[in-house]
Amino acid sequence: MIAQLKIPLRLGVVLALSTGALGSAAAPSPESIYNAYCIACHGADMNQGLGGSLVDAEWKHAQTDAQIANLIRTGLPAKGMPAFGKMLDDAQVEGLVTLIRSKAESPAKTE
């Protein structure tokens, strides 16, 4: 009897996983990540607050996209910026960099 239940049970699990029936949430947008983690220190327009501007032409602690991504991951403890590397995956960090660059006043440095 138990052997007869194994096949339908396995099939049910496979179908549930393949259709997302066990509850897969859509990935959060860069805007929602910014609102959750960054807005308190950098402001709604990315140009104010304790953390300073993210959109002016002068970055003090990072210049390239890779440096900005690293800064998001590792933080800047001496200035009060927490590290987000354990909370955000690579795609989310890259999404934030793209969002910031899209609002920036100067062209992106990608090297």
Stockholm file with secondary structure:
# STOCKHOLM 1.0

chainA/1-111         MIAQLKIPLRLGVVLALSTGALGSAAAPSPESIYNAYCIACHGADMNQGLGGSLVDAEWKHAQTDAQIANLIRTGLPAKGMPAFGKMLDDAQVEGLVTLIRSKAESPAKTE
#=GR chainA/1-111 SS CHHHHHHHHHHHHHHHHHHTTTTCCCCCCHHHHHHHHTHHHHCTTSSCSTTCCSSSSCCSSCCBHHHHHHHHHHCBGGGTBCCCTTTSCHHHHHHHHHHHHHHCSSCCBCC
#=GC SS_cons         CHHHHHHHHHHHHHHHHHHTTTTCCCCCCHHHHHHHHTHHHHCTTSSCSTTCCSSSSCCSSCCBHHHHHHHHHHCBGGGTBCCCTTTSCHHHHHHHHHHHHHHCSSCCBCC
//
